[in-house]
Amino acid sequence: MAEILNDTQADEAVTKLSGWTRDGVTIERTAKLPSFPKAIEAVDKVAELAEAADHHPDIDIRWRTVTFRLSTHSAGGLTEKDFALASQIDGVLDGM
């Protein structure tokens, strides 16, 4: 099982990400994409990364606005897995 990060570690890790905020045991990023098809394309790319990592974000799609939420539910908090996938999601969104 992945090790839960303490508050200091989680707060420090979230500052290294682009546009992510922390709310307790969850980190979140909302992005507006140029169009609905681009939003779906971003979600598709993130889905591939999530499958490869066996770590799946909660995803909310509202037209061209997509919100990603990450937490390691099996560990009961934030772990390095969350921040690693968040960094990969940043790469997808930056490329859109």
Buried (B, 14 or more C-beta within 10 A) or exposed (E): EBEBBEEEBBEEBBEEBEEBEBEEBBBBBBBEBEEEEBBBBBBEBBEEBBEEEEBBBEBEBEEBEBBBBBBBEEBEBBBBBBBBBBBBBBEBBEEB
